[in-house]
Amino acid sequence: MTDREQRVHDLALNVVENSLEDIDESYGVRQYAKEAVKIYNEAVKVIEKELD
């Protein structure tokens, strides 16, 4: 993993962590995990675009 990829990954995980605090507590584990992956993938796209 390049330094840039690592930074994008770390920033995206930070976004996921902050976003998951706002997720409804009634979510099941699978729903919670799917939402985390969705947020991560969206965050990566945005961060990569902003870094370019």
CHARMM-style PDB file with segment names, atoms N, HN, CA, C and O in Angstrom:
ATOM      1  N   MET     1       0.856  -1.171   0.000  1.00  0.00      PROA
ATOM      2  CA  MET     1       0.000   0.000   0.000  1.00  0.00      PROA
ATOM      3  C   MET     1       0.903   1.235   0.000  1.00  0.00      PROA
ATOM      4  O   MET     1       1.841   1.339   0.790  1.00  0.00      PROA
ATOM      5  N   THR     2       0.600   2.156  -0.894  1.00  0.00      PROA
ATOM      6  HN  THR     2      -0.163   2.072  -1.536  1.00  0.00      PROA
ATOM      7  CA  THR     2       1.397   3.381  -0.945  1.00  0.00      PROA
ATOM      8  C   THR     2       1.033   4.295   0.216  1.00  0.00      PROA
ATOM      9  O   THR     2       0.034   4.088   0.905  1.00  0.00      PROA
ATOM     10  N   ASP     3       1.856   5.298   0.413  1.00  0.00      PROA
ATOM     11  HN  ASP     3       2.667   5.467  -0.146  1.00  0.00      PROA
ATOM     12  CA  ASP     3       1.598   6.262   1.481  1.00  0.00      PROA
ATOM     13  C   ASP     3       0.265   6.980   1.258  1.00  0.00      PROA
ATOM     14  O   ASP     3      -0.491   7.220   2.199  1.00  0.00      PROA
ATOM     15  N   ARG     4      -0.006   7.315   0.000  1.00  0.00      PROA
ATOM     16  HN  ARG     4       0.609   7.120  -0.765  1.00  0.00      PROA
ATOM     17  CA  ARG     4      -1.259   8.000  -0.325  1.00  0.00      PROA
ATOM     18  C   ARG     4      -2.452   7.091  -0.031  1.00  0.00      PROA
ATOM     19  O   ARG     4      -3.437   7.524   0.567  1.00  0.00      PROA
ATOM     20  N   GLU     5      -2.356   5.828  -0.458  1.00  0.00      PROA
ATOM     21  HN  GLU     5      -1.556   5.477  -0.944  1.00  0.00      PROA
ATOM     22  CA  GLU     5      -3.436   4.871  -0.205  1.00  0.00      PROA
ATOM     23  C   GLU     5      -3.663   4.694   1.294  1.00  0.00      PROA
ATOM     24  O   GLU     5      -4.805   4.591   1.743  1.00  0.00      PROA
ATOM     25  N   GLN     6      -2.591   4.660   2.058  1.00  0.00      PROA
ATOM     26  HN  GLN     6      -1.664   4.744   1.693  1.00  0.00      PROA
ATOM     27  CA  GLN     6      -2.714   4.512   3.511  1.00  0.00      PROA
ATOM     28  C   GLN     6      -3.410   5.714   4.127  1.00  0.00      PROA
ATOM     29  O   GLN     6      -4.248   5.566   5.017  1.00  0.00      PROA
ATOM     30  N   ARG     7      -3.060   6.911   3.649  1.00  0.00      PROA
ATOM     31  HN  ARG     7      -2.380   7.031   2.926  1.00  0.00      PROA
ATOM     32  CA  ARG     7      -3.714   8.132   4.162  1.00  0.00      PROA
ATOM     33  C   ARG     7      -5.199   8.125   3.833  1.00  0.00      PROA
ATOM     34  O   ARG     7      -6.030   8.451   4.681  1.00  0.00      PROA
ATOM     35  N   VAL     8      -5.534   7.749   2.586  1.00  0.00      PROA
ATOM     36  HN  VAL     8      -4.859   7.485   1.897  1.00  0.00      PROA
ATOM     37  CA  VAL     8      -6.947   7.688   2.179  1.00  0.00      PROA
ATOM     38  C   VAL     8      -7.689   6.686   3.058  1.00  0.00      PROA
ATOM     39  O   VAL     8      -8.777   6.976   3.555  1.00  0.00      PROA
ATOM     40  N   HSD     9      -7.105   5.522   3.244  1.00  0.00      PROA
ATOM     41  HN  HSD     9      -6.222   5.286   2.839  1.00  0.00      PROA
ATOM     42  CA  HSD     9      -7.706   4.479   4.078  1.00  0.00      PROA
ATOM     43  C   HSD     9      -7.928   4.977   5.507  1.00  0.00      PROA
ATOM     44  O   HSD     9      -9.012   4.804   6.064  1.00  0.00      PROA
ATOM     45  N   ASP    10      -6.906   5.592   6.098  1.00  0.00      PROA
ATOM     46  HN  ASP    10      -6.026   5.733   5.646  1.00  0.00      PROA
ATOM     47  CA  ASP    10      -7.008   6.084   7.471  1.00  0.00      PROA
ATOM     48  C   ASP    10      -8.083   7.162   7.607  1.00  0.00      PROA
ATOM     49  O   ASP    10      -8.859   7.157   8.562  1.00  0.00      PROA
ATOM     50  N   LEU    11      -8.121   8.075   6.655  1.00  0.00      PROA
ATOM     51  HN  LEU    11      -7.490   8.079   5.879  1.00  0.00      PROA
ATOM     52  CA  LEU    11      -9.135   9.129   6.689  1.00  0.00      PROA
ATOM     53  C   LEU    11     -10.535   8.547   6.521  1.00  0.00      PROA
ATOM     54  O   LEU    11     -11.472   8.972   7.196  1.00  0.00      PROA
ATOM     55  N   ALA    12     -10.677   7.579   5.625  1.00  0.00      PROA
ATOM     56  HN  ALA    12      -9.916   7.233   5.076  1.00  0.00      PROA
ATOM     57  CA  ALA    12     -11.984   6.957   5.410  1.00  0.00      PROA
ATOM     58  C   ALA    12     -12.452   6.225   6.657  1.00  0.00      PROA
ATOM     59  O   ALA    12     -13.634   6.269   6.997  1.00  0.00      PROA
ATOM     60  N   LEU    13     -11.531   5.552   7.343  1.00  0.00      PROA
ATOM     61  HN  LEU    13     -10.570   5.517   7.067  1.00  0.00      PROA
ATOM     62  CA  LEU    13     -11.903   4.877   8.595  1.00  0.00      PROA
ATOM     63  C   LEU    13     -12.346   5.880   9.650  1.00  0.00      PROA
ATOM     64  O   LEU    13     -13.249   5.605  10.440  1.00  0.00      PROA
ATOM     65  N   ASN    14     -11.714   7.030   9.657  1.00  0.00      PROA
ATOM     66  HN  ASN    14     -10.980   7.253   9.015  1.00  0.00      PROA
ATOM     67  CA  ASN    14     -12.100   8.084  10.586  1.00  0.00      PROA
ATOM     68  C   ASN    14     -13.526   8.554  10.291  1.00  0.00      PROA
ATOM     69  O   ASN    14     -14.315   8.775  11.210  1.00  0.00      PROA
ATOM     70  N   VAL    15     -13.848   8.704   9.011  1.00  0.00      PROA
ATOM     71  HN  VAL    15     -13.207   8.524   8.264  1.00  0.00      PROA
ATOM     72  CA  VAL    15     -15.202   9.093   8.608  1.00  0.00      PROA
ATOM     73  C   VAL    15     -16.203   8.036   9.057  1.00  0.00      PROA
ATOM     74  O   VAL    15     -17.264   8.363   9.589  1.00  0.00      PROA
ATOM     75  N   VAL    16     -15.862   6.767   8.839  1.00  0.00      PROA
ATOM     76  HN  VAL    16     -15.000   6.501   8.406  1.00  0.00      PROA
ATOM     77  CA  VAL    16     -16.749   5.669   9.234  1.00  0.00      PROA
ATOM     78  C   VAL    16     -16.987   5.716  10.739  1.00  0.00      PROA
ATOM     79  O   VAL    16     -18.129   5.631  11.193  1.00  0.00      PROA
ATOM     80  N   GLU    17     -15.929   5.848  11.501  1.00  0.00      PROA
ATOM     81  HN  GLU    17     -15.002   5.917  11.133  1.00  0.00      PROA
ATOM     82  CA  GLU    17     -16.056   5.881  12.961  1.00  0.00      PROA
ATOM     83  C   GLU    17     -16.986   7.004  13.410  1.00  0.00      PROA
ATOM     84  O   GLU    17     -17.852   6.798  14.260  1.00  0.00      PROA
ATOM     85  N   ASN    18     -16.804   8.176  12.841  1.00  0.00      PROA
ATOM     86  HN  ASN    18     -16.100   8.343  12.151  1.00  0.00      PROA
ATOM     87  CA  ASN    18     -17.654   9.308  13.217  1.00  0.00      PROA
ATOM     88  C   ASN    18     -19.088   9.123  12.752  1.00  0.00      PROA
ATOM     89  O   ASN    18     -20.020   9.513  13.454  1.00  0.00      PROA
ATOM     90  N   SER    19     -19.274   8.541  11.591  1.00  0.00      PROA
ATOM     91  HN  SER    19     -18.517   8.224  11.021  1.00  0.00      PROA
ATOM     92  CA  SER    19     -20.622   8.359  11.049  1.00  0.00      PROA
ATOM     93  C   SER    19     -21.403   7.294  11.799  1.00  0.00      PROA
ATOM     94  O   SER    19     -22.612   7.430  11.986  1.00  0.00      PROA
ATOM     95  N   LEU    20     -20.734   6.245  12.228  1.00  0.00      PROA
ATOM     96  HN  LEU    20     -19.751   6.134  12.076  1.00  0.00      PROA
ATOM     97  CA  LEU    20     -21.431   5.147  12.894  1.00  0.00      PROA
ATOM     98  C   LEU    20     -22.008   5.566  14.244  1.00  0.00      PROA
ATOM     99  O   LEU    20     -22.934   4.933  14.751  1.00  0.00      PROA
ATOM    100  N   GLU    21     -21.471   6.613  14.814  1.00  0.00      PROA
ATOM    101  HN  GLU    21     -20.718   7.127  14.403  1.00  0.00      PROA
ATOM    102  CA  GLU    21     -22.016   7.103  16.078  1.00  0.00      PROA
ATOM    103  C   GLU    21     -23.442   7.596  15.902  1.00  0.00      PROA
ATOM    104  O   GLU    21     -24.214   7.626  16.860  1.00  0.00      PROA
ATOM    105  N   ASP    22     -23.797   7.986  14.672  1.00  0.00      PROA
ATOM    106  HN  ASP    22     -23.170   7.962  13.894  1.00  0.00      PROA
ATOM    107  CA  ASP    22     -25.124   8.541  14.395  1.00  0.00      PROA
ATOM    108  C   ASP    22     -26.124   7.504  13.893  1.00  0.00      PROA
ATOM    109  O   ASP    22     -27.288   7.830  13.661  1.00  0.00      PROA
ATOM    110  N   ILE    23     -25.683   6.268  13.724  1.00  0.00      PROA
ATOM    111  HN  ILE    23     -24.737   6.004  13.912  1.00  0.00      PROA
ATOM    112  CA  ILE    23     -26.575   5.224  13.197  1.00  0.00      PROA
ATOM    113  C   ILE    23     -27.546   4.766  14.278  1.00  0.00      PROA
ATOM    114  O   ILE    23     -27.198   4.658  15.454  1.00  0.00      PROA
ATOM    115  N   ASP    24     -28.737   4.507  13.854  1.00  0.00      PROA
ATOM    116  HN  ASP    24     -29.019   4.594  12.899  1.00  0.00      PROA
ATOM    117  CA  ASP    24     -29.805   4.050  14.740  1.00  0.00      PROA
ATOM    118  C   ASP    24     -29.376   2.796  15.498  1.00  0.00      PROA
ATOM    119  O   ASP    24     -28.836   1.863  14.905  1.00  0.00      PROA
ATOM    120  N   GLU    25     -29.612   2.777  16.783  1.00  0.00      PROA
ATOM    121  HN  GLU    25     -30.051   3.535  17.265  1.00  0.00      PROA
ATOM    122  CA  GLU    25     -29.224   1.655  17.638  1.00  0.00      PROA
ATOM    123  C   GLU    25     -30.004   0.379  17.337  1.00  0.00      PROA
ATOM    124  O   GLU    25     -29.621  -0.701  17.787  1.00  0.00      PROA
ATOM    125  N   SER    26     -31.088   0.493  16.585  1.00  0.00      PROA
ATOM    126  HN  SER    26     -31.399   1.370  16.219  1.00  0.00      PROA
ATOM    127  CA  SER    26     -31.889  -0.689  16.280  1.00  0.00      PROA
ATOM    128  C   SER    26     -31.291  -1.515  15.140  1.00  0.00      PROA
ATOM    129  O   SER    26     -31.790  -2.599  14.838  1.00  0.00      PROA
ATOM    130  N   TYR    27     -30.239  -1.020  14.513  1.00  0.00      PROA
ATOM    131  HN  TYR    27     -29.833  -0.140  14.758  1.00  0.00      PROA
ATOM    132  CA  TYR    27     -29.581  -1.769  13.440  1.00  0.00      PROA
ATOM    133  C   TYR    27     -29.043  -3.084  13.968  1.00  0.00      PROA
ATOM    134  O   TYR    27     -28.490  -3.145  15.066  1.00  0.00      PROA
ATOM    135  N   GLY    28     -29.207  -4.132  13.185  1.00  0.00      PROA
ATOM    136  HN  GLY    28     -29.657  -4.082  12.293  1.00  0.00      PROA
ATOM    137  CA  GLY    28     -28.583  -5.404  13.507  1.00  0.00      PROA
ATOM    138  C   GLY    28     -27.128  -5.379  13.065  1.00  0.00      PROA
ATOM    139  O   GLY    28     -26.681  -4.427  12.425  1.00  0.00      PROA
ATOM    140  N   VAL    29     -26.396  -6.421  13.407  1.00  0.00      PROA
ATOM    141  HN  VAL    29     -26.759  -7.195  13.927  1.00  0.00      PROA
ATOM    142  CA  VAL    29     -24.969  -6.472  13.088  1.00  0.00      PROA
ATOM    143  C   VAL    29     -24.733  -6.399  11.573  1.00  0.00      PROA
ATOM    144  O   VAL    29     -23.862  -5.661  11.113  1.00  0.00      PROA
ATOM    145  N   ARG    30     -25.499  -7.154  10.817  1.00  0.00      PROA
ATOM    146  HN  ARG    30     -26.207  -7.753  11.191  1.00  0.00      PROA
ATOM    147  CA  ARG    30     -25.315  -7.152   9.354  1.00  0.00      PROA
ATOM    148  C   ARG    30     -25.622  -5.789   8.755  1.00  0.00      PROA
ATOM    149  O   ARG    30     -24.888  -5.305   7.894  1.00  0.00      PROA
ATOM    150  N   GLN    31     -26.694  -5.177   9.205  1.00  0.00      PROA
ATOM    151  HN  GLN    31     -27.290  -5.571   9.905  1.00  0.00      PROA
ATOM    152  CA  GLN    31     -27.064  -3.849   8.721  1.00  0.00      PROA
ATOM    153  C   GLN    31     -25.977  -2.847   9.075  1.00  0.00      PROA
ATOM    154  O   GLN    31     -25.600  -2.010   8.256  1.00  0.00      PROA
ATOM    155  N   TYR    32     -25.485  -2.939  10.282  1.00  0.00      PROA
ATOM    156  HN  TYR    32     -25.791  -3.619  10.947  1.00  0.00      PROA
ATOM    157  CA  TYR    32     -24.436  -2.052  10.776  1.00  0.00      PROA
ATOM    158  C   TYR    32     -23.176  -2.216   9.933  1.00  0.00      PROA
ATOM    159  O   TYR    32     -22.555  -1.227   9.545  1.00  0.00      PROA
ATOM    160  N   ALA    33     -22.797  -3.462   9.650  1.00  0.00      PROA
ATOM    161  HN  ALA    33     -23.301  -4.266   9.966  1.00  0.00      PROA
ATOM    162  CA  ALA    33     -21.602  -3.748   8.852  1.00  0.00      PROA
ATOM    163  C   ALA    33     -21.775  -3.250   7.415  1.00  0.00      PROA
ATOM    164  O   ALA    33     -20.849  -2.667   6.850  1.00  0.00      PROA
ATOM    165  N   LYS    34     -22.936  -3.470   6.826  1.00  0.00      PROA
ATOM    166  HN  LYS    34     -23.688  -3.943   7.285  1.00  0.00      PROA
ATOM    167  CA  LYS    34     -23.190  -3.002   5.464  1.00  0.00      PROA
ATOM    168  C   LYS    34     -23.099  -1.481   5.392  1.00  0.00      PROA
ATOM    169  O   LYS    34     -22.544  -0.928   4.443  1.00  0.00      PROA
ATOM    170  N   GLU    35     -23.637  -0.825   6.382  1.00  0.00      PROA
ATOM    171  HN  GLU    35     -24.088  -1.274   7.153  1.00  0.00      PROA
ATOM    172  CA  GLU    35     -23.597   0.636   6.425  1.00  0.00      PROA
ATOM    173  C   GLU    35     -22.159   1.126   6.571  1.00  0.00      PROA
ATOM    174  O   GLU    35     -21.775   2.118   5.951  1.00  0.00      PROA
ATOM    175  N   ALA    36     -21.375   0.446   7.376  1.00  0.00      PROA
ATOM    176  HN  ALA    36     -21.687  -0.360   7.880  1.00  0.00      PROA
ATOM    177  CA  ALA    36     -19.966   0.823   7.564  1.00  0.00      PROA
ATOM    178  C   ALA    36     -19.200   0.715   6.250  1.00  0.00      PROA
ATOM    179  O   ALA    36     -18.425   1.607   5.906  1.00  0.00      PROA
ATOM    180  N   VAL    37     -19.415  -0.376   5.514  1.00  0.00      PROA
ATOM    181  HN  VAL    37     -20.045  -1.101   5.793  1.00  0.00      PROA
ATOM    182  CA  VAL    37     -18.733  -0.578   4.227  1.00  0.00      PROA
ATOM    183  C   VAL    37     -19.179   0.489   3.229  1.00  0.00      PROA
ATOM    184  O   VAL    37     -18.361   1.037   2.489  1.00  0.00      PROA
ATOM    185  N   LYS    38     -20.452   0.774   3.214  1.00  0.00      PROA
ATOM    186  HN  LYS    38     -21.116   0.329   3.815  1.00  0.00      PROA
ATOM    187  CA  LYS    38     -20.992   1.791   2.306  1.00  0.00      PROA
ATOM    188  C   LYS    38     -20.369   3.157   2.603  1.00  0.00      PROA
ATOM    189  O   LYS    38     -19.941   3.859   1.687  1.00  0.00      PROA
ATOM    190  N   ILE    39     -20.320   3.525   3.857  1.00  0.00      PROA
ATOM    191  HN  ILE    39     -20.668   2.955   4.602  1.00  0.00      PROA
ATOM    192  CA  ILE    39     -19.737   4.806   4.260  1.00  0.00      PROA
ATOM    193  C   ILE    39     -18.258   4.849   3.891  1.00  0.00      PROA
ATOM    194  O   ILE    39     -17.770   5.860   3.385  1.00  0.00      PROA
ATOM    195  N   TYR    40     -17.546   3.750   4.145  1.00  0.00      PROA
ATOM    196  HN  TYR    40     -17.942   2.929   4.556  1.00  0.00      PROA
ATOM    197  CA  TYR    40     -16.113   3.685   3.830  1.00  0.00      PROA
ATOM    198  C   TYR    40     -15.883   3.901   2.339  1.00  0.00      PROA
ATOM    199  O   TYR    40     -15.051   4.720   1.949  1.00  0.00      PROA
ATOM    200  N   ASN    41     -16.615   3.170   1.510  1.00  0.00      PROA
ATOM    201  HN  ASN    41     -17.291   2.505   1.827  1.00  0.00      PROA
ATOM    202  CA  ASN    41     -16.436   3.279   0.062  1.00  0.00      PROA
ATOM    203  C   ASN    41     -16.750   4.685  -0.447  1.00  0.00      PROA
ATOM    204  O   ASN    41     -16.045   5.204  -1.312  1.00  0.00      PROA
ATOM    205  N   GLU    42     -17.791   5.291   0.077  1.00  0.00      PROA
ATOM    206  HN  GLU    42     -18.364   4.868   0.779  1.00  0.00      PROA
ATOM    207  CA  GLU    42     -18.135   6.651  -0.321  1.00  0.00      PROA
ATOM    208  C   GLU    42     -17.057   7.630   0.146  1.00  0.00      PROA
ATOM    209  O   GLU    42     -16.686   8.545  -0.589  1.00  0.00      PROA
ATOM    210  N   ALA    43     -16.562   7.438   1.357  1.00  0.00      PROA
ATOM    211  HN  ALA    43     -16.863   6.695   1.954  1.00  0.00      PROA
ATOM    212  CA  ALA    43     -15.526   8.316   1.889  1.00  0.00      PROA
ATOM    213  C   ALA    43     -14.250   8.220   1.066  1.00  0.00      PROA
ATOM    214  O   ALA    43     -13.615   9.239   0.794  1.00  0.00      PROA
ATOM    215  N   VAL    44     -13.865   7.012   0.666  1.00  0.00      PROA
ATOM    216  HN  VAL    44     -14.381   6.184   0.887  1.00  0.00      PROA
ATOM    217  CA  VAL    44     -12.663   6.830  -0.156  1.00  0.00      PROA
ATOM    218  C   VAL    44     -12.790   7.624  -1.453  1.00  0.00      PROA
ATOM    219  O   VAL    44     -11.850   8.310  -1.853  1.00  0.00      PROA
ATOM    220  N   LYS    45     -13.940   7.536  -2.110  1.00  0.00      PROA
ATOM    221  HN  LYS    45     -14.704   6.978  -1.785  1.00  0.00      PROA
ATOM    222  CA  LYS    45     -14.155   8.256  -3.362  1.00  0.00      PROA
ATOM    223  C   LYS    45     -13.999   9.760  -3.166  1.00  0.00      PROA
ATOM    224  O   LYS    45     -13.323  10.431  -3.946  1.00  0.00      PROA
ATOM    225  N   VAL    46     -14.622  10.275  -2.131  1.00  0.00      PROA
ATOM    226  HN  VAL    46     -15.171   9.731  -1.497  1.00  0.00      PROA
ATOM    227  CA  VAL    46     -14.571  11.717  -1.869  1.00  0.00      PROA
ATOM    228  C   VAL    46     -13.155  12.157  -1.525  1.00  0.00      PROA
ATOM    229  O   VAL    46     -12.673  13.168  -2.037  1.00  0.00      PROA
ATOM    230  N   ILE    47     -12.490  11.402  -0.660  1.00  0.00      PROA
ATOM    231  HN  ILE    47     -12.882  10.581  -0.244  1.00  0.00      PROA
ATOM    232  CA  ILE    47     -11.139  11.768  -0.249  1.00  0.00      PROA
ATOM    233  C   ILE    47     -10.178  11.723  -1.426  1.00  0.00      PROA
ATOM    234  O   ILE    47      -9.365  12.632  -1.591  1.00  0.00      PROA
ATOM    235  N   GLU    48     -10.257  10.673  -2.252  1.00  0.00      PROA
ATOM    236  HN  GLU    48     -10.917   9.934  -2.117  1.00  0.00      PROA
ATOM    237  CA  GLU    48      -9.384  10.575  -3.420  1.00  0.00      PROA
ATOM    238  C   GLU    48      -9.611  11.751  -4.369  1.00  0.00      PROA
ATOM    239  O   GLU    48      -8.662  12.309  -4.920  1.00  0.00      PROA
ATOM    240  N   LYS    49     -10.879  12.117  -4.553  1.00  0.00      PROA
ATOM    241  HN  LYS    49     -11.649  11.663  -4.106  1.00  0.00      PROA
ATOM    242  CA  LYS    49     -11.203  13.245  -5.427  1.00  0.00      PROA
ATOM    243  C   LYS    49     -10.618  14.542  -4.867  1.00  0.00      PROA
ATOM    244  O   LYS    49     -10.082  15.359  -5.616  1.00  0.00      PROA
ATOM    245  N   GLU    50     -10.720  14.727  -3.566  1.00  0.00      PROA
ATOM    246  HN  GLU    50     -11.155  14.063  -2.958  1.00  0.00      PROA
ATOM    247  CA  GLU    50     -10.209  15.945  -2.932  1.00  0.00      PROA
ATOM    248  C   GLU    50      -8.682  16.007  -2.951  1.00  0.00      PROA
ATOM    249  O   GLU    50      -8.110  17.095  -3.010  1.00  0.00      PROA
ATOM    250  N   LEU    51      -8.022  14.856  -2.902  1.00  0.00      PROA
ATOM    251  HN  LEU    51      -8.487  13.972  -2.854  1.00  0.00      PROA
ATOM    252  CA  LEU    51      -6.551  14.830  -2.919  1.00  0.00      PROA
ATOM    253  C   LEU    51      -5.969  15.072  -4.304  1.00  0.00      PROA
ATOM    254  O   LEU    51      -4.809  15.460  -4.439  1.00  0.00      PROA
ATOM    255  N   ASP    52      -6.788  14.839  -5.343  1.00  0.00      PROA
ATOM    256  HN  ASP    52      -7.731  14.524  -5.233  1.00  0.00      PROA
ATOM    257  CA  ASP    52      -6.285  15.040  -6.720  1.00  0.00      PROA
ATOM    258  C   ASP    52      -6.161  16.487  -7.084  1.00  0.00      PROA
ATOM    259  OT1 ASP    52      -5.754  16.810  -8.200  1.00  0.00      PROA
TER     260      ASP     52
END
